[in-house]
Amino acid sequence: MEIPATDQADESCALQSKASDHVTEKLETSEERLAAMQAATQVTSESGSGATHSPPPPSGIRAKGWRITAIKPSEEMWAWDVKQVQFLTDTGDKLMPSPFGCSTVSSGTVEVEGWEPENAFRDDIDAAWGGRQDRSGSFYIGLRCPTAVKLGEVKLQQEPHPSSPPVDKVKIEFTMDDVGGSTQWLKFCEVSISQNSLETIWFLGTLYYVENCHMCKKDWCAGPYMQHDTYVEVDHLQGPSLADAPEGCGVITSDTRMARNPETGAIYALVPFMSKTSSPCDCTTEWMSGHVHVVFNGCADHSHDGQMWCYVVGGRKCSQATASSWFPGAYYITGCTPSTQSTPKQVLGRPLTLNGKTLLAAATATREFKDLADGWGFPASNLGHPMLSAVSGRAARMPQELLEEALRGFGAGNPFPEATGTLAMESQLPHMLAVAQAELASAGPEEREHWKEAGLAEHASVGSFAKLCLELLVAGAPPRLLRRAIKAQEEELVHAHLGDLANATQTDGHGGFAIERLDLPEHSFEVRRDLVALRNAAIEEGLIGEGRAALRLFQRSLETLHGQSEGKLDGREVLSEGRRALAKIVWAIANDEARHAALAMETIEWLSGRDSRPQAQLPKVQISQGTVVVQEVA
């Protein structure tokens, strides 16, 4: 079902448009400041209702300055904190104080360092603009640029102030004036906004012009259509159907926003436009549900809860559709079927196949991006290469934290700084394993049994990480996480191999070792897009399971080197080469397990911030007293 959301933008502004070519040319080549926009006729949207709305502004405006001005809820408002402001051009470029040469404009800033208006244009969740009013009592923030630009999208995230009333409406304003002269700011549109979440408050849509109500048909305004001065009211219950409309025309309904082009006098309308061959209940293909712009196209599990749904092209004209709570005026249906190729194409290679059906990913178009470089469609993606995709946050520090805790508990220094992992020392393993096998041949049954059990557990972990890779694929995880999960799977395979070979101490009768064959039991499982279960597994199996395993292995390696007693570090005991090889192998495995715990932390961090939804609190992870404790934060 549809993802819930908070109050959205007023339709009169949120559903903006790209005009037809002949009108766009007039608007974009005009050098005047378009002050006539301010005087555009107020429009009645429903026959006889008396309600008025500002008409949608022509989309061809190119301006040198854009700003967002708060509509004060009361005179008690004295502060406005804004975390993020994004002005995106119609070509997708984000306007910034640099490198576009733009400069910030604001009403005022709190006189405390660290709250500058530039903070609102940085991708930093901890930064914000501490807004204060100007002499006239206005609050605003925006940009002035050396050249005029055309907007394609505006995003805003405000941060509630503990002692100032929240803002629920803003104006987007523009100016054509150069920097340095007297500035006249004109109203572009007015929208409603939510609290403490980054949201799109204005975006480009599709505008269809009806020149004097005679563009499509001579008697277009006759019959059920009534011409009333500068706007048209339509009885949609008696109006002609889409099938009656001439080619290239849409059907105007009573809730269609209409106004007059101040330059040409033409009537224009933002209409629910469909082709004659489409049904009102068809899934969207052009980001429009009725006359409302939406952020999801087509039929898919957009909410990641196992439910297939889509917005419908006809909006309210689809009788079985449900009204959107996210985008007022849009409608959606559940239980739809994703479109497929009429003739399935041959898939080369070895794709994942289940019951004779190849499982291919559904490529869902969306305009919500958290980090383009982590996505599949970004042309310069590093695909998670370790030298180009550095881990950040708590995940970056976790391996070192686990190592330091193990050393602190034993009172020792790092005995094997070169043994950073099993794959890193793969060329040394044959010799180390040979001397380790000889050492274990004379070891007691308890130690040999430990190695055997450890090898079987590591062998099972290969399957566990294979399952994790599938779950990450189904969840739409970025390449960097998948690459690290695949590397972890390879490391677990090496661990299993080391455990089994180290325990192979019996002769096979030909002067070699008898190697056991490992057969994992047959099994089946279902891979679901369950993000809650994925997060819980990352905590239980990753942070706690792998984290504690790393600490135990570090400790076992140190005990192998220095004996069971803490502080027995006088170095008088001379270790055999085999005993030192065993300790080094265990140390390398411990470093691998520490990185697996970090992978779990990175997965949780990704889940907390995916799809631009409000971030869930990250769990509190404490590494101390020889263990790992994870506590959820309420």
FIVO-696921 format. One line per 2 residues: their letters; for each residue y, z, x of C-alpha. Coordinates in Angstrom, 1 decimal, padded with zeros to 4 digits. Last residue first. Example, Ala and Ser with C-alpha at 12.3 -4.5 7.8 and 13.67 -1.06 7.14 Angstrom:
<rs>
sa> -001.1:007.1:013.7 | -004.5:007.8:012.3
</rs>
This chain:
<rs>
av> 004.2:022.1:013.7 | 003.2:021.6:017.4
eq> -000.5:021.1:018.0 | -001.9:023.2:020.9
vv> -004.0:021.8:023.7 | -005.5:024.1:026.3
vt> -006.9:022.8:029.7 | -008.8:025.1:032.0
gq> -008.7:026.7:035.5 | -006.2:029.4:034.7
si> -003.6:026.7:033.8 | -003.1:023.2:032.3
qv> -001.2:023.6:029.1 | -000.8:020.6:026.7
kp> 001.6:021.0:023.8 | 000.9:018.3:021.3
lq> 003.4:015.5:020.8 | 005.4:015.8:017.5
aq> 005.1:012.7:015.4 | 007.8:010.1:015.9
pr> 009.5:008.7:012.8 | 008.1:005.2:012.4
sd> 009.2:002.4:014.8 | 005.8:000.7:014.5
rg> 004.3:003.0:017.2 | 006.0:006.1:018.6
sl> 003.4:008.9:018.2 | 000.5:006.5:018.7
we> 001.8:005.5:022.1 | 002.3:009.1:023.2
it> -001.2:009.9:022.0 | -002.7:006.9:023.9
em> -000.8:008.0:027.1 | -002.2:011.5:026.8
al> -005.8:010.0:026.4 | -005.2:007.8:029.4
aa> -004.0:010.9:031.4 | -007.3:012.5:030.6
hr> -009.1:009.4:031.9 | -006.9:009.7:035.0
ae> -008.2:013.2:035.7 | -011.8:011.9:035.1
dn> -011.3:009.3:037.9 | -009.9:012.0:040.3
ai> -012.9:014.2:039.5 | -015.3:011.2:040.3
aw> -013.6:010.9:043.8 | -014.0:014.6:044.4
vi> -017.7:014.5:043.4 | -018.4:011.7:045.9
ka> -016.5:013.6:048.6 | -018.5:016.7:048.0
la> -021.8:014.8:048.1 | -020.8:013.1:051.4
rr> -019.8:016.5:052.9 | -023.3:017.8:052.1
ge> -025.0:014.7:053.5 | -023.0:014.9:056.8
sl> -024.1:018.5:057.2 | -021.5:021.1:057.0
ve> -020.6:023.5:059.9 | -019.8:027.0:058.7
rg> -017.0:028.5:060.8 | -014.3:026.8:058.8
dl> -012.6:030.1:057.8 | -012.2:028.9:054.3
kg> -014.2:031.3:052.2 | -011.2:032.2:050.1
es> -013.1:031.9:046.8 | -016.8:032.5:047.2
qg> -019.3:029.8:046.2 | -019.4:027.9:049.5
hl> -016.6:025.9:051.3 | -017.5:022.2:051.0
te> -019.9:022.3:048.0 | -017.6:024.8:046.4
ls> -014.7:022.5:046.8 | -016.6:019.6:045.2
rq> -017.7:021.8:042.4 | -014.1:023.0:041.7
fl> -012.8:019.4:041.6 | -015.6:018.6:039.3
rl> -014.9:021.5:037.0 | -011.2:020.6:036.8
aa> -011.9:017.0:036.1 | -014.4:017.9:033.3
rg> -011.7:020.2:031.8 | -009.3:017.2:031.5
eg> -012.0:014.8:030.4 | -013.1:017.0:027.4
il> -009.8:018.6:026.6 | -007.3:015.8:027.0
ge> -009.8:013.0:026.3 | -012.6:014.1:024.0
ei> -010.7:016.6:021.8 | -007.1:015.3:022.1
aa> -007.8:011.5:022.3 | -010.5:012.0:019.6
nr> -007.9:013.6:017.3 | -005.5:010.7:017.9
la> -008.1:008.0:017.2 | -009.1:009.9:014.1
vl> -005.5:010.0:012.8 | -005.1:006.3:013.7
dr> -008.1:005.2:011.6 | -008.3:001.5:011.9
rv> -012.1:001.5:011.5 | -014.9:000.7:013.8
ef> -018.2:001.3:012.1 | -021.3:002.5:014.0
sh> -024.7:001.3:014.9 | -027.4:002.7:017.2
ep> -030.3:001.8:019.5 | -031.0:004.4:022.1
ld> -029.6:003.9:025.6 | -032.3:002.7:028.0
lr> -031.9:003.9:031.6 | -034.5:002.7:034.2
ei> -035.2:005.3:036.8 | -035.1:004.3:040.5
af> -038.0:005.2:042.8 | -036.6:005.3:046.3
gg> -037.9:003.2:049.2 | -040.7:003.2:051.8
hg> -043.0:001.1:049.7 | -044.8:003.9:047.7
dt> -041.8:004.4:045.3 | -040.7:007.4:047.1
qt> -039.1:010.3:045.1 | -035.5:011.2:045.8
an> -033.7:009.2:043.1 | -031.2:012.0:042.1
al> -028.3:010.5:044.1 | -029.1:007.1:042.6
dg> -028.9:008.4:039.0 | -025.7:010.2:039.5
lh> -024.0:007.4:041.5 | -025.0:004.8:038.9
ah> -023.7:007.0:036.1 | -020.4:007.5:037.9
vl> -020.1:003.8:038.6 | -020.5:003.0:034.9
ee> -017.9:005.7:034.1 | -015.5:003.9:036.4
eq> -016.1:000.6:034.7 | -015.4:002.2:031.3
ak> -012.2:003.8:032.7 | -011.1:000.3:033.9
ia> -011.6:-001.0:030.4 | -009.6:001.9:029.0
rr> -006.8:001.2:031.5 | -006.7:-002.5:030.5
ll> -006.7:-001.6:026.9 | -003.8:000.8:027.2
rp> -001.7:-001.8:029.2 | -002.6:-004.6:026.8
pa> -000.8:-002.9:023.8 | -002.8:-001.3:021.1
ga> -003.3:-003.2:017.8 | -005.4:-000.4:016.2
vl> -008.4:-002.7:016.0 | -008.2:-003.4:019.7
le> -007.7:000.3:020.5 | -010.8:001.1:018.4
lc> -012.8:-001.6:020.2 | -011.7:-000.3:023.6
lk> -012.6:003.3:022.5 | -016.1:002.1:021.6
af> -016.6:000.7:025.0 | -015.2:003.9:026.4
sg> -017.9:005.9:024.6 | -020.6:003.4:025.6
vs> -019.8:004.0:029.3 | -019.6:007.7:028.5
ah> -023.3:007.6:027.7 | -024.1:006.7:031.3
ea> -021.8:009.5:032.5 | -023.8:012.0:030.5
lg> -027.1:010.5:031.9 | -025.7:010.8:035.5
ae> -024.5:014.4:034.9 | -028.0:015.4:033.6
kw> -029.6:013.9:036.7 | -027.2:015.4:039.1
he> -027.6:018.9:037.5 | -031.4:018.5:037.6
re> -031.2:017.9:041.4 | -029.1:021.0:041.8
ep> -031.5:023.1:039.8 | -034.6:021.7:041.5
ga> -033.4:022.9:044.9 | -032.1:020.6:047.6
sa> -034.2:019.0:050.3 | -034.2:015.5:048.8
le> -030.6:016.1:047.8 | -029.4:015.8:051.4
aq> -031.3:012.6:051.9 | -029.8:011.2:048.7
av> -026.3:012.2:049.9 | -026.9:010.4:053.3
al> -027.8:007.2:051.5 | -025.0:007.6:048.9
mh> -022.3:008.0:051.6 | -023.5:004.8:053.3
pl> -023.6:002.7:050.1 | -020.4:004.3:048.8
qs> -018.0:003.4:051.5 | -017.1:-000.1:050.2
em> -016.5:001.4:046.7 | -013.8:003.8:048.0
al> -011.0:002.7:045.6 | -013.6:002.2:042.8
tg> -014.7:005.8:043.0 | -011.3:007.3:042.9
ta> -008.4:008.8:045.0 | -010.8:009.7:047.9
ep> -008.2:009.2:050.7 | -006.7:012.7:050.1
fp> -010.1:014.2:050.6 | -009.9:017.9:051.5
ng> -006.7:018.6:049.4 | -005.7:022.1:050.4
ag> -007.4:025.2:049.2 | -006.7:028.5:047.4
fg> -009.5:027.9:044.9 | -007.5:028.3:041.7
rl> -004.5:026.6:043.3 | -006.5:023.6:044.4
ae> -007.9:023.1:040.9 | -004.5:023.5:039.3
el> -002.9:021.1:041.8 | -005.5:018.4:041.0
le> -005.1:018.8:037.2 | -001.3:018.6:037.5
qp> -001.5:015.5:039.8 | -003.7:013.7:037.2
mr> -001.3:014.8:034.4 | 002.1:013.7:035.8
aa> 002.1:010.1:034.5 | 000.6:011.0:031.2
rg> 003.4:013.6:030.6 | 005.9:010.7:030.4
sv> 005.5:007.4:032.1 | 002.7:005.2:033.4
as> 003.7:002.3:035.6 | 003.1:-001.2:034.3
lm> 003.8:-003.5:037.3 | 001.5:-002.1:040.0
ph> -001.1:-001.0:037.5 | -001.3:-004.4:035.8
gl> -001.0:-003.6:032.1 | -000.9:-007.2:030.8
ns> 002.4:-007.7:032.7 | 003.9:-009.4:029.7
ap> 006.4:-012.1:030.6 | 005.7:-014.3:027.6
fg> 005.8:-011.5:025.1 | 003.3:-012.2:022.3
wg> 000.8:-009.4:023.1 | 003.3:-006.6:023.2
da> 004.0:-004.0:025.9 | 007.0:-005.9:027.4
ld> 008.5:-006.1:023.9 | 008.8:-002.4:023.6
kf> 009.3:-000.9:020.1 | 009.5:-004.2:018.2
er> 010.0:-004.6:014.5 | 010.4:-008.2:013.5
ta> 006.9:-008.7:012.4 | 004.4:-011.6:012.3
ta> 000.8:-010.4:011.9 | -001.7:-012.2:014.2
aa> -005.0:-011.2:012.5 | -007.6:-010.7:015.2
ll> -010.8:-012.7:015.2 | -014.2:-011.2:014.4
tk> -016.7:-014.1:014.4 | -019.1:-013.9:011.5
gn> -022.9:-014.2:012.0 | -023.5:-010.6:010.8
lt> -020.9:-009.4:013.3 | -019.6:-011.5:016.2
lp> -017.3:-010.5:019.0 | -016.3:-013.7:020.9
rg> -018.5:-015.1:023.7 | -016.9:-018.3:024.9
lv> -015.7:-021.0:022.5 | -014.7:-020.5:018.9
qk> -015.3:-023.5:016.7 | -012.6:-023.9:014.1
pt> -013.2:-022.8:010.6 | -012.5:-025.6:008.1
sq> -010.2:-024.4:005.3 | -008.4:-022.1:007.8
ts> -007.9:-018.7:006.4 | -005.3:-016.9:004.2
pt> -005.6:-013.2:004.0 | -006.9:-011.9:000.6
cg> -004.8:-009.7:-001.5 | -006.0:-006.2:-002.7
ti> -002.5:-004.9:-003.1 | 000.6:-006.5:-004.6
yy> 004.3:-006.3:-003.6 | 007.8:-006.5:-005.1
ag> 011.3:-006.8:-003.6 | 014.4:-005.8:-005.5
pf> 014.9:-002.5:-003.7 | 013.4:-002.8:-000.2
ws> 011.4:000.3:000.8 | 010.5:001.6:-002.7
sa> 009.1:-001.8:-003.5 | 008.5:-002.6:-007.2
ta> 004.8:-003.2:-007.9 | 003.4:-006.7:-008.7
qs> 001.3:-007.6:-011.7 | 004.0:-009.4:-013.5
ck> 005.1:-011.6:-010.5 | 008.6:-012.6:-011.6
rg> 009.9:-009.4:-010.2 | 009.7:-010.8:-006.7
gv> 008.6:-014.4:-006.8 | 007.5:-014.7:-003.1
vy> 005.2:-011.7:-003.2 | 005.1:-008.9:-000.6
cw> 001.7:-008.3:000.8 | -001.3:-006.0:000.7
mq> -004.7:-005.3:002.4 | -005.5:-001.5:002.4
gd> -007.3:-000.1:005.5 | -004.6:002.4:006.3
hs> -002.8:000.4:009.0 | 000.3:000.0:006.8
hd> 000.5:-003.8:007.3 | -003.2:-004.3:006.5
ac> -002.5:-008.0:006.0 | -001.4:-010.6:003.5
gn> 001.6:-012.7:004.5 | 004.9:-011.8:006.1
fv> 006.3:-008.3:006.7 | 010.0:-007.4:007.3
vh> 011.4:-008.1:003.9 | 014.5:-010.1:002.8
vh> 015.2:-009.7:-000.9 | 016.0:-012.6:-003.3
gs> 012.5:-012.8:-004.7 | 010.4:-011.5:-001.9
mw> 011.7:-013.3:001.2 | 010.3:-013.2:004.8
et> 009.5:-016.9:004.7 | 005.7:-016.9:004.1
tc> 005.5:-014.3:001.3 | 002.2:-013.8:-000.6
dc> 001.9:-015.8:-003.7 | 002.5:-013.8:-007.0
ps> 005.4:-016.0:-008.1 | 003.2:-019.1:-007.7
st> 004.0:-022.0:-005.4 | 003.8:-025.7:-006.0
ks> 007.3:-026.0:-007.5 | 008.8:-024.4:-004.3
mf> 010.2:-021.0:-004.6 | 013.8:-019.6:-004.4
pv> 014.7:-016.2:-005.7 | 018.5:-016.9:-005.5
la> 021.5:-015.8:-003.4 | 024.2:-017.7:-005.3
yi> 027.2:-019.8:-004.6 | 030.0:-021.1:-006.9
ag> 032.2:-023.5:-005.1 | 036.0:-022.8:-004.8
te> 036.0:-024.6:-001.5 | 037.5:-022.1:001.0
pn> 037.2:-018.9:-001.1 | 033.5:-019.7:-001.8
ra> 033.0:-018.1:-005.2 | 030.5:-015.4:-006.0
mr> 027.0:-014.9:-007.3 | 024.3:-012.3:-006.8
td> 021.2:-013.2:-008.9 | 020.2:-010.3:-011.2
st> 020.5:-012.4:-014.3 | 018.4:-015.2:-012.9
iv> 019.1:-018.5:-011.0 | 016.2:-020.8:-010.6
gc> 016.0:-022.7:-007.4 | 016.8:-026.3:-006.6
ge> 015.3:-028.7:-004.1 | 013.7:-031.0:-006.7
pa> 015.2:-030.5:-010.1 | 014.5:-027.3:-012.0
da> 012.3:-027.5:-015.1 | 009.1:-026.3:-013.3
ls> 011.1:-023.3:-012.1 | 011.5:-022.2:-015.7
pg> 014.6:-022.8:-017.8 | 016.5:-019.7:-019.0
ql> 015.6:-017.8:-022.2 | 014.5:-014.5:-020.6
hd> 016.7:-015.1:-017.6 | 019.9:-015.1:-019.7
ve> 022.2:-016.2:-016.9 | 025.8:-015.2:-016.1
vy> 027.7:-017.5:-013.9 | 030.8:-016.7:-011.8
td> 034.3:-017.8:-011.3 | 035.4:-018.2:-014.9
hq> 032.4:-017.6:-017.1 | 029.9:-020.4:-017.2
my> 027.0:-019.6:-019.5 | 023.4:-020.8:-018.8
pg> 021.0:-020.7:-021.7 | 022.1:-024.1:-022.7
ac> 024.5:-025.8:-020.3 | 025.3:-024.6:-016.7
wd> 022.9:-027.1:-015.0 | 024.1:-029.9:-017.4
kk> 024.9:-032.3:-014.5 | 021.9:-031.2:-012.4
cm> 021.4:-029.8:-008.9 | 024.9:-029.5:-007.5
hc> 026.6:-029.1:-010.9 | 027.2:-025.3:-011.1
ne> 030.5:-025.8:-009.3 | 028.6:-026.4:-006.1
vy> 025.4:-024.4:-006.3 | 024.8:-022.9:-002.8
yl> 021.5:-021.5:-001.7 | 021.7:-018.6:000.9
tg> 018.7:-017.6:003.0 | 018.6:-014.2:004.8
lf> 020.3:-012.8:007.9 | 020.1:-009.0:008.4
wi> 022.0:-005.8:007.6 | 021.1:-002.1:007.7
te> 018.0:-002.4:009.9 | 016.9:001.2:010.5
ls> 016.5:003.7:013.3 | 015.7:007.0:011.8
nq> 017.8:010.3:011.7 | 019.1:010.0:008.1
si> 019.3:007.0:005.8 | 021.9:004.4:005.2
sv> 023.6:002.8:002.3 | 025.5:-000.5:002.9
ec> 029.0:-002.0:002.6 | 030.0:-005.5:003.7
fk> 032.1:-007.5:006.1 | 035.3:-005.5:005.6
lw> 038.2:-006.8:007.8 | 039.6:-005.1:010.9
qt> 043.1:-006.2:011.9 | 043.9:-005.5:015.5
sg> 047.3:-005.6:017.1 | 046.9:-007.3:020.5
gv> 045.1:-006.0:023.6 | 041.6:-007.4:022.9
dd> 041.7:-010.6:021.0 | 041.8:-010.6:017.2
mt> 039.0:-012.0:015.0 | 038.0:-008.6:013.7
fe> 034.8:-007.4:012.0 | 033.7:-004.6:009.7
ik> 030.3:-003.2:008.6 | 031.0:-000.4:006.2
vk> 028.9:002.8:006.0 | 027.2:004.9:003.3
dv> 025.0:008.0:003.4 | 026.9:010.1:006.0
pp> 025.8:013.7:006.4 | 028.2:016.6:005.8
ss> 029.2:018.3:009.1 | 027.8:021.7:010.3
ph> 024.3:020.9:011.6 | 025.1:017.3:012.5
pe> 022.5:014.8:011.3 | 021.7:012.1:013.9
qq> 022.5:008.6:013.0 | 020.4:005.5:013.7
lk> 021.8:002.1:013.1 | 020.6:-001.5:013.2
ve> 022.6:-004.7:012.6 | 021.0:-008.2:012.4
gl> 021.8:-011.9:012.8 | 025.5:-011.6:013.8
kv> 027.7:-014.5:014.9 | 029.6:-014.1:018.1
at> 033.2:-014.7:019.1 | 033.9:-014.5:022.8
pc> 035.4:-011.8:025.0 | 033.5:-009.0:023.1
rl> 034.7:-005.9:021.3 | 031.9:-003.5:020.3
gi> 031.3:-000.8:017.7 | 031.8:002.8:016.5
yf> 033.7:004.2:013.6 | 034.9:007.5:012.0
sg> 038.2:007.4:010.2 | 040.6:010.4:009.6
sr> 043.8:008.4:010.2 | 044.4:010.0:013.6
dq> 040.9:009.1:014.7 | 037.7:011.0:013.7
rg> 035.1:012.3:016.1 | 031.8:010.9:017.1
gw> 029.4:012.5:019.6 | 027.6:009.4:020.7
aa> 023.9:010.0:021.4 | 021.3:010.2:024.3
di> 017.9:011.7:024.2 | 016.2:008.7:022.6
dd> 017.5:006.5:025.4 | 017.6:002.7:024.8
rf> 021.4:002.6:025.4 | 023.9:001.3:023.0
an> 024.6:004.7:021.3 | 025.2:006.2:024.8
ep> 028.2:003.9:025.4 | 030.1:006.0:022.8
ew> 030.2:008.9:025.3 | 028.4:012.2:024.4
ge> 027.4:013.3:027.9 | 030.5:015.2:029.0
ve> 032.1:017.3:026.3 | 035.5:016.4:024.7
vt> 033.8:015.1:021.5 | 034.5:011.4:021.1
gs> 037.0:009.3:019.2 | 037.3:006.5:016.7
sv> 035.2:004.2:018.7 | 035.3:000.8:020.4
ts> 032.9:-000.1:023.2 | 033.5:-003.0:025.5
cg> 031.7:-006.4:025.7 | 031.2:-008.2:029.0
fp> 027.9:-009.6:027.8 | 026.1:-007.9:030.7
sp> 027.1:-005.3:029.7 | 028.7:-003.2:026.9
ml> 025.7:-004.6:025.0 | 025.1:-007.2:022.3
kd> 021.4:-007.7:021.7 | 020.4:-011.4:021.8
gt> 018.3:-012.6:018.8 | 019.8:-016.0:018.3
dt> 021.8:-014.9:015.2 | 023.2:-012.1:017.4
lf> 021.9:-008.6:017.4 | 024.3:-005.6:017.0
qv> 022.3:-002.4:017.7 | 023.7:001.1:017.3
qk> 021.7:004.2:018.3 | 022.0:008.0:018.4
vd> 025.1:008.4:016.2 | 026.7:011.9:015.8
wa> 029.5:012.0:013.2 | 031.8:015.0:013.2
wm> 034.6:016.4:010.9 | 033.3:015.8:007.4
ee> 034.9:018.4:005.1 | 037.1:015.6:003.5
sp> 034.0:014.4:001.7 | 031.2:011.8:001.9
ki> 033.2:009.9:004.4 | 032.4:006.2:004.4
at> 031.5:005.7:008.1 | 032.7:002.6:009.9
ir> 030.4:000.3:011.8 | 032.0:-002.1:014.2
wg> 032.1:-005.7:015.2 | 034.7:-007.5:017.3
ka> 035.0:-011.0:018.6 | 034.0:-012.6:015.3
ri> 031.9:-015.6:014.2 | 031.5:-015.7:010.5
gs> 029.0:-018.3:009.2 | 027.1:-015.8:007.0
pp> 029.4:-016.0:004.0 | 029.9:-012.4:002.7
pp> 027.7:-011.2:-000.2 | 029.8:-010.5:-003.2
sh> 031.0:-007.0:-003.6 | 029.4:-005.5:-006.7
ta> 030.6:-004.7:-010.2 | 028.9:-003.1:-013.1
gs> 030.2:-004.1:-016.5 | 026.7:-004.3:-017.9
gs> 027.3:-007.2:-020.2 | 025.2:-009.7:-018.3
es> 023.9:-008.2:-015.2 | 025.3:-008.8:-011.7
tv> 029.0:-008.8:-012.5 | 030.9:-010.2:-009.5
qt> 034.0:-009.0:-007.7 | 036.0:-012.1:-006.5
aa> 036.6:-012.5:-002.9 | 040.0:-011.1:-001.8
qm> 038.7:-009.6:001.4 | 037.0:-012.8:002.3
aa> 040.4:-014.5:002.2 | 041.1:-012.8:005.5
lr> 038.8:-015.5:007.0 | 040.6:-015.1:010.3
ee> 041.5:-018.8:010.5 | 039.8:-021.0:013.1
st> 037.4:-022.7:010.7 | 034.6:-024.5:012.5
el> 031.9:-021.9:011.4 | 032.8:-021.8:007.8
ke> 033.1:-025.5:007.2 | 029.9:-026.3:009.1
tv> 028.0:-023.6:007.2 | 029.1:-025.2:003.9
hd> 027.6:-028.6:004.7 | 024.5:-027.1:006.2
sa> 023.5:-024.7:003.5 | 024.4:-021.1:004.2
ks> 022.4:-018.7:006.2 | 022.3:-015.5:004.3
ql> 022.5:-011.8:003.7 | 020.3:-009.5:001.7
ac> 021.3:-006.1:003.0 | 024.9:-006.5:001.9
se> 025.0:-006.9:-001.8 | 021.5:-005.4:-001.9
da> 022.8:-002.0:-000.8 | 020.9:-000.8:002.2
qd> 017.8:001.4:001.9 | 017.2:005.0:001.0
ta> 014.2:006.4:002.8 | 010.9:004.7:003.5
pi> 007.3:004.5:002.2 | 004.9:001.9:003.7
em> 003.6:-000.3:001.0 | 000.0:000.0:000.0
</rs>
